[in-house]
Amino acid sequence: MQSPSHTDISVDNLPRSIPAFRLIKDELVHVRKLIDEQVADCPDEAWLSRLSGQLSNCGGKMLRPGLLLLSGALFGAVTDKHIRVAAIIEMIHNAALLHDDVIDEGEQRRGGPTVNNLWGNESAVLLGDFLLSKVFEMCADLELEVTGIIAGATVGTCRGELRQVIQRHNWQLSEAEYIEIITEKTAGLFGSCCLLGGLMSGASEDEVCALADFGTNLGIAFQITDDLLDITGDENKAGKTLGRDVDKNKPTLPVIHLLRTVDDGERNAVIDLFSQACSTVGHGEKSQYAVRNRGGNREVLVEMLRTNGSLEYAHNRAQEFVAKAIAALSKLREADAKKALIEAARFAGRCVI
């Protein structure tokens, strides 16, 4: 498989699922082109070309680069530096997804097979490491303030992921602890994207703080919604492997709410459902019995979550954080970019329950 030619990159090849990004569609084309140039930097390595080609073919919504570019556009023209930093952020995100798919045994991502599914865990991990090494190279000529923000956000993402792994099977995890974890794991990078966009456009300290607040709250809403999708979503529509939080015994917000609202007997039943899912679909097992049993357990769990109002509760909490994100922009100047940020926030918080 050959990496796509740069001449194939156009607005029409970019994801259309975030309407708010129409304002920066041309800039996103340049971000995607820069990423493709970086991952196709070793033409003599056939195996790397195949892997990077798969990465290019599975391009996502470009949510984080889009937020960075819109935040920059709010205060002036989008520059080459914005494009470069947006590409860096997306490459960090893609590296994290490659590693996540290994950890969670994901088989589908962005509507296609994962790299680990096609070429094994070793290739997926090494491709993620390669992306991160290219990020280091791309950061070399950026200002220390910018690289410091990028580094801090990346460390926070990894720390949040580690905290979530450590908290597997912890059925005492509180909602506040869950919010702390997803703030580090997901929302911190969202906040940093918005902060960087404004910072590189010369926004004031108060304006940069407002953008960071917007991005952080949006990131929390996004992760709550994503966790809901993992429980209730359709894999064909989502384009990725779902149900892994259940399989891996990760307490997410709907389950945390359920466990604190039911009586002891029902609480034990919920925990048993998680244990059964983990034992029947562990270590890559693919038997028909395992798949059938997993589906049955998930259906029972979803019904309990729905009956006890836990899905609705998590959805409402996500909407509260969307509202906080939008409120953070209230003191910023009115502009098309601001309207687009608000539209993106509402899009990211959507989830059908």
C-alpha positions, -999 to 999 in steps of 0.1 A, spaced: 0 0 0 14 34 -10 10 65 10 -15 89 -8 1 115 -30 0 151 -17 -18 161 -48 -47 139 -37 -53 161 -6 -82 185 -10 -110 200 9 -133 172 -5 -111 146 12 -114 161 47 -140 148 71 -173 167 68 -187 157 102 -180 189 120 -198 217 101 -183 244 122 -149 238 105 -161 250 71 -146 284 82 -111 269 83 -114 241 57 -85 253 36 -62 255 67 -72 220 77 -61 208 43 -26 222 50 -25 206 84 -34 172 69 -8 177 41 19 185 67 11 154 87 13 133 56 46 148 47 60 139 82 48 103 82 60 97 46 95 109 55 112 76 50 104 66 14 130 37 14 112 19 42 84 0 26 69 -12 58 67 23 72 51 35 39 24 9 43 17 18 80 17 56 74 -6 50 44 -30 33 67 -28 62 91 -36 87 63 -65 67 51 -81 67 86 -79 104 91 -103 115 119 -125 146 125 -94 168 131 -113 182 161 -82 193 181 -65 211 151 -98 227 142 -102 241 177 -66 255 176 -71 271 142 -105 287 151 -90 300 184 -62 316 164 -86 330 137 -106 347 165 -77 372 169 -62 374 134 -50 355 104 -40 318 107 -3 315 102 22 288 92 30 284 129 -7 277 136 -6 250 109 25 235 123 14 233 159 -21 220 149 -3 192 130 19 185 160 -12 182 183 -30 159 159 1 137 156 3 134 194 -34 124 194 -29 98 167 0 83 186 -22 80 216 -49 63 196 -24 38 182 -13 29 217 -49 29 230 -59 4 204 -32 -20 216 -42 -15 252 -79 -20 246 -75 -46 218 -94 -23 194 -101 -38 160 -118 -8 143 -109 29 142 -124 57 121 -144 32 100 -114 9 91 -93 -18 107 -68 -6 133 -30 -8 126 -27 -34 154 -54 -55 138 -37 -54 104 0 -56 113 1 -65 150 8 -47 183 45 -42 177 39 -22 145 12 -2 161 33 7 192 63 15 170 43 37 146 30 56 176 65 61 188 76 72 154 49 99 153 60 111 187 97 113 176 86 134 146 67 157 170 100 162 189 117 171 157 89 195 147 90 212 181 127 219 179 124 254 163 93 266 182 94 291 211 100 276 245 66 288 258 48 269 230 68 237 234 63 239 271 26 240 267 27 211 242 49 190 265 27 197 296 -4 187 277 12 155 265 24 146 300 -11 152 314 -27 130 287 -3 101 296 -8 107 334 -46 106 329 -44 74 310 -22 58 337 -46 69 364 -75 53 345 -57 20 341 -49 20 378 -86 27 387 -98 -4 368 -121 -25 390 -123 4 415 -161 4 420 -157 31 447 -144 57 422 -163 89 428 -176 113 401 -151 139 412 -122 115 407 -135 105 373 -137 141 362 -101 147 374 -90 117 353 -107 127 321 -96 163 326 -60 151 325 -65 123 299 -86 143 274 -97 178 284 -62 192 291 -52 187 254 -84 204 243 -77 234 266 -41 236 254 -52 236 217 -74 266 223 -48 283 245 -21 279 218 -43 292 190 -50 324 209 -15 328 222 1 325 188 -24 352 175 -14 377 202 -45 374 224 -43 389 259 -37 369 290 -74 371 299 -84 361 264 -60 331 264 -74 320 298 -109 322 285 -100 300 255 -83 275 278 -113 274 300 -135 269 269 -114 240 256 -111 222 290 -148 222 296 -155 211 260 -130 183 265 -147 171 296 -181 171 278 -165 153 248 -151 125 270 -183 120 289 -201 117 256 -175 93 242 -179 71 273 -216 71 267 -211 61 231 -189 32 242 -219 18 261 -248 27 239 -234 33 204 -235 14 172 -200 3 160 -210 7 124 -220 43 129 -192 51 154 -165 36 132 -146 22 161 -146 -8 185 -171 -1 213 -177 -18 247 -141 -18 257 -147 2 289 -170 -27 300 -146 -53 289 -117 -36 307 -137 -29 339 -133 9 336 -158 28 358 -171 57 336 -197 83 346 -229 63 338 -217 33 358 -205 55 387 -240 71 388 -257 37 386 -235 22 414 -243 51 438 -281 50 432 -289 13 434 -292 -9 465 -264 -33 476 -280 -63 458 -283 -45 425 -248 -30 429 -233 -65 432 -252 -75 401 -237 -46 381 -202 -55 393 -208 -92 383 -218 -81 348 -185 -63 344 -166 -94 357 -184 -117 333 -177 -95 304 -140 -93 313 -137 -131 318 -155 -140 285 -138 -115 262 -103 -113 276 -69 -118 259 -83 -114 224 -107 -143 226 -130 -145 195 -152 -175 201 -189 -172 192 -198 -179 228 -177 -151 241 -191 -126 216 -227 -137 222 -222 -135 260 -206 -101 258 -235 -88 238 -260 -102 263 -242 -87 293 -240 -53 276 -277 -53 268 -285 -60 304 -261 -33 316 -275 -8 292 -311 -15 303 -301 -10 340 -284 22 331 -314 34 312 -339 24 338 -320 41 367 -315 73 348 -278 69 346 -275 75 308 -296 106 311 -276 118 340 -243 114 322 -258 131 291 -270 160 312 -236 164 329 -220 166 294 -244 193 284 -236 212 316 -199 213 306 -208 223 271 -227 253 286 -197 261 308 -175 260 277 -198 284 258 -201 307 288 -163 310 289 -163 327 255 -189 353 266 -164 381 271 -145 375 238 -151 396 207 -180 386 184 -167 370 152 -174 342 128 -146 321 146 -164 325 179 -197 314 165 -178 284 150 -163 275 183 -197 275 199 -211 254 171 -182 229 176 -188 227 213 -225 218 207 -214 192 181 -189 176 204 -214 172 232 -240 154 211 -249 118 220 -281 99 213 -291 79 244 
